[in-house]
Amino acid sequence: MVPQTNLSNESQEYLIKRDELRLAELELMRQREKVAALRRELPPGAVLQDYIFEDATDEPGRAVRLSELFTAPGRALVVYHLMFGKKQVKPCPMCTMWVDGWNGVAHHLAQNVDVVVVAAADPEALRAHAKARGWGRLRLLSCGSNTFKLDLKSEDSEGHQDSTVSVLTKDADGTLRHFYTAHPWISEEVRERGIDLLNPVYNVLDLT
Protein backbone atom coordinates (compact mmCIF):
# COMPACT_ATOMS: atom_id res chain seq x y z
CA MET A 1 0.00 0.00 0.00
CA VAL A 2 1.02 3.61 -0.65
CA PRO A 3 -0.41 5.84 2.14
CA GLN A 4 -2.39 8.83 0.86
CA THR A 5 -2.43 10.70 4.18
CA ASN A 6 -0.63 10.73 7.55
CA LEU A 7 -3.82 9.95 9.46
CA SER A 8 -3.17 7.09 11.90
CA ASN A 9 -6.77 6.26 12.76
CA GLU A 10 -8.05 5.05 9.36
CA SER A 11 -9.58 1.57 9.54
CA GLN A 12 -7.87 -1.36 7.85
CA GLU A 13 -10.95 -1.79 5.67
CA TYR A 14 -10.68 1.83 4.49
CA LEU A 15 -6.94 1.50 3.78
CA ILE A 16 -7.46 -1.65 1.70
CA LYS A 17 -10.29 -0.11 -0.33
CA ARG A 18 -8.38 3.13 -0.80
CA ASP A 19 -5.40 1.24 -2.16
CA GLU A 20 -7.66 -0.64 -4.56
CA LEU A 21 -8.90 2.73 -5.73
CA ARG A 22 -5.33 4.04 -6.10
CA LEU A 23 -4.44 1.11 -8.34
CA ALA A 24 -7.57 1.71 -10.42
CA GLU A 25 -6.63 5.40 -10.71
CA LEU A 26 -3.15 4.39 -11.82
CA GLU A 27 -4.64 2.10 -14.47
CA LEU A 28 -6.92 4.91 -15.63
CA MET A 29 -3.97 7.31 -15.90
CA ARG A 30 -2.04 4.85 -18.04
CA GLN A 31 -5.10 4.30 -20.24
CA ARG A 32 -5.48 8.08 -20.70
CA GLU A 33 -1.82 8.29 -21.73
CA LYS A 34 -2.35 5.44 -24.20
CA VAL A 35 -5.39 7.19 -25.68
CA ALA A 36 -3.48 10.48 -25.93
CA ALA A 37 -0.66 8.68 -27.76
CA LEU A 38 -3.15 7.16 -30.21
CA ARG A 39 -4.58 10.63 -30.81
CA ARG A 40 -1.14 12.13 -31.49
CA GLU A 41 -0.40 9.32 -33.96
CA LEU A 42 -3.43 10.01 -36.16
CA PRO A 43 -2.46 10.33 -39.85
CA PRO A 44 -2.98 13.64 -41.67
CA GLY A 45 -6.66 14.56 -41.70
CA ALA A 46 -8.87 15.97 -44.42
CA VAL A 47 -7.92 19.23 -46.11
CA LEU A 48 -10.21 22.09 -45.07
CA GLN A 49 -11.36 25.13 -46.95
CA ASP A 50 -10.31 28.52 -45.63
CA TYR A 51 -13.64 29.26 -43.92
CA ILE A 52 -14.60 32.88 -43.34
CA PHE A 53 -15.92 33.75 -39.85
CA GLU A 54 -17.27 36.94 -38.36
CA ASP A 55 -15.29 38.30 -35.42
CA ALA A 56 -17.37 38.66 -32.26
CA THR A 57 -14.59 39.61 -29.87
CA ASP A 58 -13.25 43.07 -30.53
CA GLU A 59 -14.63 44.02 -33.93
CA PRO A 60 -18.03 42.32 -34.35
CA GLY A 61 -18.73 41.47 -37.96
CA ARG A 62 -15.15 41.79 -39.22
CA ALA A 63 -14.32 38.93 -41.58
CA VAL A 64 -11.65 36.51 -40.33
CA ARG A 65 -10.33 33.55 -42.27
CA LEU A 66 -9.57 30.20 -40.67
CA SER A 67 -5.95 30.49 -41.80
CA GLU A 68 -5.59 33.72 -39.80
CA LEU A 69 -6.47 32.01 -36.52
CA PHE A 70 -3.10 30.25 -36.34
CA THR A 71 -0.71 32.64 -34.62
CA ALA A 72 2.56 30.78 -35.20
CA PRO A 73 3.93 27.86 -37.22
CA GLY A 74 3.37 24.43 -35.72
CA ARG A 75 0.59 25.53 -33.36
CA ALA A 76 -2.67 23.63 -33.30
CA LEU A 77 -6.02 25.42 -33.21
CA VAL A 78 -8.48 24.12 -30.61
CA VAL A 79 -12.10 24.99 -31.33
CA TYR A 80 -15.09 24.78 -29.00
CA HIS A 81 -18.40 24.72 -30.86
CA LEU A 82 -20.82 26.61 -28.63
CA MET A 83 -24.48 25.62 -28.95
CA PHE A 84 -25.94 29.05 -29.69
CA GLY A 85 -27.67 30.21 -32.84
CA LYS A 86 -30.12 28.87 -35.43
CA LYS A 87 -32.35 26.29 -33.67
CA GLN A 88 -30.52 26.95 -30.37
CA VAL A 89 -32.07 30.35 -29.74
CA LYS A 90 -30.55 30.69 -26.26
CA PRO A 91 -26.96 29.85 -25.24
CA CYS A 92 -26.65 26.27 -24.01
CA PRO A 93 -26.11 26.30 -20.20
CA MET A 94 -23.81 23.26 -20.35
CA CYS A 95 -21.69 24.78 -23.14
CA THR A 96 -21.58 28.02 -21.18
CA MET A 97 -20.16 26.16 -18.17
CA TRP A 98 -17.56 24.55 -20.44
CA VAL A 99 -16.47 27.90 -21.86
CA ASP A 100 -16.40 29.45 -18.38
CA GLY A 101 -13.70 26.91 -17.53
CA TRP A 102 -11.79 27.42 -20.76
CA ASN A 103 -11.81 31.17 -20.27
CA GLY A 104 -10.20 30.66 -16.87
CA VAL A 105 -7.25 28.71 -18.29
CA ALA A 106 -7.01 30.35 -21.72
CA HIS A 107 -3.84 32.26 -20.83
CA HIS A 108 -2.17 28.96 -19.92
CA LEU A 109 -3.39 27.22 -23.08
CA ALA A 110 -2.13 30.13 -25.18
CA GLN A 111 1.45 29.19 -24.35
CA ASN A 112 1.08 26.13 -26.59
CA VAL A 113 -2.07 26.30 -28.73
CA ASP A 114 -4.53 28.75 -30.21
CA VAL A 115 -8.08 28.54 -28.84
CA VAL A 116 -11.32 29.92 -30.26
CA VAL A 117 -15.03 29.58 -29.56
CA VAL A 118 -17.36 29.42 -32.55
CA ALA A 119 -21.14 29.73 -32.60
CA ALA A 120 -23.89 30.05 -35.18
CA ALA A 121 -25.28 33.08 -33.35
CA ASP A 122 -24.73 36.52 -34.86
CA PRO A 123 -21.67 38.44 -33.59
CA GLU A 124 -23.65 40.90 -31.49
CA ALA A 125 -25.57 38.19 -29.62
CA LEU A 126 -22.42 36.15 -29.06
CA ARG A 127 -20.51 39.18 -27.82
CA ALA A 128 -23.34 40.10 -25.43
CA HIS A 129 -23.38 36.60 -23.94
CA ALA A 130 -19.61 36.64 -23.55
CA LYS A 131 -19.72 40.01 -21.81
CA ALA A 132 -22.38 38.76 -19.40
CA ARG A 133 -20.21 35.73 -18.56
CA GLY A 134 -16.95 37.68 -18.27
CA TRP A 135 -15.21 35.87 -21.11
CA GLY A 136 -12.27 38.17 -21.65
CA ARG A 137 -9.56 35.71 -22.66
CA LEU A 138 -11.12 33.83 -25.56
CA ARG A 139 -11.50 34.69 -29.22
CA LEU A 140 -15.16 34.49 -30.26
CA LEU A 141 -16.29 33.85 -33.82
CA SER A 142 -19.66 33.65 -35.53
CA CYS A 143 -19.96 31.01 -38.22
CA GLY A 144 -23.69 31.06 -38.91
CA SER A 145 -23.13 32.08 -42.52
CA ASN A 146 -20.73 29.26 -43.46
CA THR A 147 -20.75 25.44 -43.34
CA PHE A 148 -18.01 25.03 -40.72
CA LYS A 149 -20.29 23.64 -38.00
CA LEU A 150 -22.26 21.51 -40.46
CA ASP A 151 -19.06 20.04 -41.93
CA LEU A 152 -17.75 19.13 -38.47
CA LYS A 153 -21.15 17.82 -37.33
CA SER A 154 -21.74 20.34 -34.56
CA GLU A 155 -25.01 21.20 -36.27
CA ASP A 156 -27.37 19.31 -38.57
CA SER A 157 -28.99 20.34 -41.82
CA GLU A 158 -31.94 21.84 -39.92
CA GLY A 159 -29.74 23.99 -37.68
CA HIS A 160 -29.90 21.96 -34.46
CA GLN A 161 -26.68 22.47 -32.51
CA ASP A 162 -24.37 20.10 -30.63
CA SER A 163 -21.46 20.75 -28.29
CA THR A 164 -18.28 19.68 -30.05
CA VAL A 165 -14.51 20.06 -29.76
CA SER A 166 -12.26 20.16 -32.81
CA VAL A 167 -8.53 20.44 -33.35
CA LEU A 168 -7.24 21.83 -36.63
CA THR A 169 -3.72 22.18 -38.01
CA LYS A 170 -1.90 24.20 -40.62
CA ASP A 171 0.88 22.59 -42.65
CA ALA A 172 4.11 24.39 -43.42
CA ASP A 173 2.81 25.11 -46.93
CA GLY A 174 -0.36 26.67 -45.53
CA THR A 175 -2.65 23.68 -46.07
CA LEU A 176 -5.43 23.62 -43.47
CA ARG A 177 -6.34 20.22 -42.06
CA HIS A 178 -8.77 18.59 -39.71
CA PHE A 179 -6.92 16.71 -36.96
CA TYR A 180 -9.51 15.63 -34.41
CA THR A 181 -13.15 16.14 -33.48
CA ALA A 182 -15.05 14.76 -30.49
CA HIS A 183 -18.71 14.89 -29.53
CA PRO A 184 -20.57 14.09 -26.31
CA TRP A 185 -22.04 11.09 -28.12
CA ILE A 186 -19.40 8.43 -28.78
CA SER A 187 -21.66 5.40 -29.20
CA GLU A 188 -25.33 4.47 -29.23
CA GLU A 189 -25.08 3.73 -25.49
CA VAL A 190 -23.01 6.81 -24.58
CA ARG A 191 -24.72 9.98 -25.73
CA GLU A 192 -23.51 12.60 -23.25
CA ARG A 193 -20.11 11.81 -21.72
CA GLY A 194 -17.71 11.92 -24.67
CA ILE A 195 -15.94 15.20 -23.83
CA ASP A 196 -16.35 15.24 -20.05
CA LEU A 197 -12.59 15.18 -19.45
CA LEU A 198 -12.44 18.73 -20.83
CA ASN A 199 -14.69 20.03 -18.06
CA PRO A 200 -13.06 20.64 -14.66
CA VAL A 201 -16.44 20.89 -12.88
CA TYR A 202 -17.41 17.29 -13.57
CA ASN A 203 -13.97 16.00 -12.65
CA VAL A 204 -13.92 17.80 -9.31
CA LEU A 205 -17.42 16.55 -8.49
CA ASP A 206 -16.32 13.00 -9.35
CA LEU A 207 -13.92 13.18 -6.37
CA THR A 208 -16.88 13.20 -4.00
N, C-alpha and C positions, 0 to 999 in steps of 0.2 A: 504494500500500500504506500501511496505518496500522500502524506497529510496535507490537507488544504487549509487548515487553520492551526493555531496553537492552543485551542480549547482542549482541556484535559477531561472534561466531563461528558463528552459525546459517548453515546452507547455503542457497543460493539456492533449491534445491528445497523446503526446509522453509518458507522465507518465502513462496513462491508458494502452496503448499498451505494454509498458515496463513491467508493473506489470502482464499483461496477459502472457507475455513471461516468467517472473520469475516463475509463477505458473506452466507453462508447463515444465520448466527446473526442478522444484521440482518434478513433476510427473515422468519425465524421470529418475531422480536420483533414486527415489524409485523403479522404474521398473528395473533399472540396478542392484540394490541391491537384488531385488527378483530373477532376473535371476542368479546372482552370487550365491545366496543361493541354487537355484535348481541345479546349477553345482556342488557345494560342496557336495550335498546330493546324487549324482550319486552312484549307487551300484558298487561293485568291477567290473572292466572291464576285458576284455579277457587277458589270460596269454600270454606273448610274449616270443619268443625265444631270446636267448642271442646273438643278431646280432653282427657281427664283422664289424667294420668300419676301414677306413684308416685315420690316423691322418694327417691333413693338416695345423696344427698350428705351432708346433715347430719341429716335426720330421715327415715330409711328408712320408707317406707310412707305418708308424708303425701301427701295428694292435692294435685296441682298442675295447674291448667288451662293449656292452651296459651296462652291470652290473657295469663296472668300471667308468661310467660317473656320478654316484651318489656319492657325496663326503661325505655324512653324513647320518645317519639313519633319516628317516622321511622327507627327502627333496624330493620335486618333481623335475622332469627333464622337462624343457620346451624346445621344439624343434621347430626351424623355418626351414621349407623345402624350401631352395633356388632353384629357377628355373634356373638351370645351369647344363648342361651335357646332353648326349644322344641327343634327338631331339632339345633341347634348346642349340644350339651351342654357343650362347653368353649369358652372365649373364643378367637376366631379369632386366630392369631398375627400375620397380616398387618394386621388391623384394630387389634390392640394396638399394633403399630409405628406405624400412622397416628396413633392417639390419643396415643401417647408424644410425637410431634412437635407435635401441637396443644396438648397440655398445656404444652409449653415456650414457646409463643408466645401463650398464651391472654390474658396480661395486655396484650399489644400489640393483639390483636384486639379486646379489650374496649373500647378507645378508640373503636371505630367500629361494632361489631356485637355482638349477643348470640350466644353459642355454647353448645350443649348436646350431650351424647352420650346417645343413647337405645338401649336394648336390650330384648329380650324376656325376659331373665333377671329373676328376682325381685330386689327391692332389696338384700337381704342378700348375695346372690351377687355382684351387680354392685359393691356397695360393697367387698366383700372383694377382688375383682380389682383395683379401683382403688387400694386401700390397698397391695396388693402391688407395684403398678407406680409408686406415688408420684404418682398423679394428684391434685394438690391445688388445681388452678386451674380445673377444669372442673365444670360442673353435670351430674350424672348422673341419668338418669330411666329408670324401668322402664315399658315400655308393653306388656307381655305380655297385659294384660287388655283392651286396646282394639284397634281396627283401623288404627291409625296406620301401622304398618310395612306391613301388607297393602295399604292404600290407596296408599301411595307405592312399592309394589313392591320393598321391601327384604326381604319374606318372601313365600312363596307360601301357597296355601290349606292345604298340609300342614305348614307351619311351618318349611320350609327357609329359611335366612337368606342375605342378600346384603349386601355392603358398599355403602353408598349415601350420597350427600351431597345434602341438600335445603336450599333457602333459602325461608323463609316471610316474609310481610309482614303488617302490620296497618294498615289504612286509618285515616284520621282519625276515622271514625265507629265504629271498633272491629271492622270486618269483617276476618276472618282470611283470607288468601289464600296459595295456592301460587304461588311465583315461579319456582323452578327445581329440578330434580332431575337428578342424573347418576349413572350406574352404571359399573362397570368394563367392562361389555359395551356397546358403542356400535354394533355391526354384527354380522352373522353371522361375519365374518372377524376382528373384534377383540372378544375376549371378556374381556380382562383389563387393558387399559391406559387405560380411559376416564377415570379420575380420578388418574392418576399425577402430574400437575402439583401435586397437593395434598400430595405426600409428599416432604419434603426429602431423605430417604435416597436414593431412586432418582435424583433430579436431581444430587446430588453424585457418585454412582457413575457417572453418565453422562459426567462430565468426564474419566474415565480410559479 
